[in-house]
């Protein structure tokens, strides 16, 4: 991934292992991932699924998607992964008929998390699992977005909304 210029922003192995434990404990068979990057987290997810399980992963960057498809093939999980190319919101609409889903993992544009959560509320089974990466906004979750650098504001505000909605029953 580094050789191809893909940023080094994937999950740590310990986070992948934790996600596997959560998915297995939850009995997840049908999982959606928003934000594939080069496929590292998708491999962790796919390996957590039972033999009849499936992962739909969404990626808008063509280089990232091409690399992820290679990674899925190299790691032996390609048969249980569908990579959907394009923006997250469009990709989610395109897979709605495959639901209901058991879990969603969000690791894409942080400003988009509230919209992804809207989708999840309508397309996860009752009791479905919502997993969000970077939900502490890189240490800025408690700050007023207006006090941050302009490029940090939309993501921080999106994560604050996402967290508030998950915390409110």
C-alpha positions in Angstrom: 0.0 0.0 0.0 2.8 2.4 0.9 4.6 1.7 -2.4 1.4 2.7 -4.2 1.0 6.0 -2.3 -1.9 4.8 -0.1 -1.8 6.6 3.2 -0.7 4.6 6.3 -4.0 5.0 8.1 -5.3 1.5 8.5 -6.4 -0.2 11.7 -3.9 -1.6 14.1 -3.8 -5.4 14.3 -5.3 -5.2 17.8 -8.2 -3.2 16.5 -8.8 -5.8 13.8 -8.7 -8.5 16.4 -11.2 -6.6 18.6 -13.5 -6.1 15.6 -13.4 -9.9 14.9 -14.3 -10.7 18.5 -17.3 -8.2 18.4 -18.5 -9.6 15.1 -18.2 -13.2 16.2 -19.9 -12.5 19.5 -22.7 -10.8 17.6 -23.1 -13.7 15.2 -22.7 -11.4 12.2 -23.1 -13.0 8.8 -23.8 -9.9 6.6 -21.5 -6.9 7.2 -21.1 -3.5 5.5 -17.9 -1.6 5.6 -17.9 2.1 4.5 -14.3 2.9 3.5 -12.1 0.0 2.3 -8.8 1.8 1.9 -6.5 -1.1 0.7 -8.6 -3.9 2.3 -6.8 -4.5 5.6 -9.9 -4.1 7.8 -12.0 -6.0 5.3 -9.7 -9.0 5.7 -10.2 -8.9 9.4 -14.0 -8.7 8.9 -14.2 -11.4 6.3 -12.2 -13.8 8.4 -14.6 -13.2 11.3 -17.6 -14.3 9.3 -19.0 -17.9 9.1 -18.6 -19.8 5.8 -22.0 -18.4 4.5 -21.1 -14.8 5.6 -20.5 -11.9 3.3 -18.9 -8.4 3.4 -19.9 -5.6 1.2 -17.2 -2.9 1.3 -17.4 0.5 -0.2 -14.5 2.5 -1.7 -14.5 5.6 -3.9 -10.8 5.8 -4.7 -10.0 3.6 -7.8 -6.4 2.9 -6.7 -7.5 1.9 -3.2 -10.2 -0.3 -4.6 -7.8 -2.0 -7.1 -5.3 -2.6 -4.3 -8.1 -4.0 -2.0 -9.2 -6.5 -4.6 -5.7 -7.8 -4.9 -5.4 -8.0 -1.1 -8.7 -9.9 -0.8 -7.5 -12.4 -3.5 -4.0 -12.8 -1.8 -5.6 -13.5 1.6 -8.2 -15.9 0.3 -11.3 -14.0 1.3 -12.3 -12.6 -2.2 -15.2 -15.2 -2.4 -16.9 -13.6 0.6 -16.3 -9.9 -0.3 -18.1 -7.6 -2.7 -16.2 -4.4 -3.3 -18.6 -1.6 -4.3 -16.8 1.3 -6.1 -18.0 4.9 -5.7 -19.1 7.3 -2.9 -20.4 5.8 0.3 -23.9 7.1 0.1 -24.4 5.8 -3.5 -22.8 2.5 -2.6 -25.1 2.0 0.4 -28.1 2.6 -1.8 -26.9 0.1 -4.3 -26.8 -2.8 -1.7 -30.0 -2.1 0.2 -31.7 -5.2 -1.4 -29.1 -7.4 0.2 -30.2 -6.5 3.7 -31.0 -6.5 6.5 -27.4 -6.5 7.6 -26.0 -7.6 10.9 -23.3 -5.0 11.3 -21.8 -1.9 9.7 -18.2 -0.6 10.1 -17.7 3.1 9.3 -14.2 4.2 8.5 -14.6 6.8 5.8 -15.2 10.5 5.7 -16.0 11.5 9.3 -18.4 14.2 8.2 -20.5 11.5 6.6 -20.9 9.4 9.7 -24.4 10.8 10.6 -25.7 10.0 7.1 -24.2 6.5 7.3 -25.9 6.1 10.6 -29.2 7.1 9.1 -28.8 4.4 6.5 -27.8 1.8 9.2 -30.9 2.6 11.2 -33.0 1.5 8.2 -30.9 -1.4 7.0 -29.5 -3.2 10.0 -31.5 -5.9 11.6 -32.9 -5.2 15.0 -30.0 -5.3 17.5 -27.5 -4.7 14.6 -24.0 -3.7 15.5 -22.6 -0.2 14.6 -18.8 0.2 14.7 -17.2 3.6 14.0 -13.5 4.2 13.7 -11.9 7.4 14.9 -15.0 8.4 16.9 -12.9 10.5 19.3 -12.0 12.8 16.4 -8.3 12.3 17.0 -8.6 13.9 20.5 -10.9 16.7 19.4 -14.3 15.3 20.2 -14.9 17.6 23.1 -13.8 20.8 21.3 -16.0 23.3 19.5 -15.4 22.6 15.8 -15.1 26.4 15.2 -12.0 26.4 17.4 -10.2 23.9 15.1 -8.4 24.2 11.8 -10.9 24.6 8.9 -10.1 21.2 7.5 -10.9 19.5 10.9 -14.3 21.2 11.4 -16.6 19.0 9.2 -15.2 15.7 10.5 -15.3 16.7 14.1 -18.8 18.1 13.9 -19.9 14.9 12.1 -18.4 12.7 14.8 -20.0 14.7 17.5 -23.4 14.3 15.9 -22.7 10.5 15.4 -21.7 10.0 19.0 -24.6 12.0 20.4 -27.1 10.0 18.3 -25.6 6.7 19.5 -25.7 7.8 23.1 -29.3 9.0 23.0 -31.8 6.1 23.2 
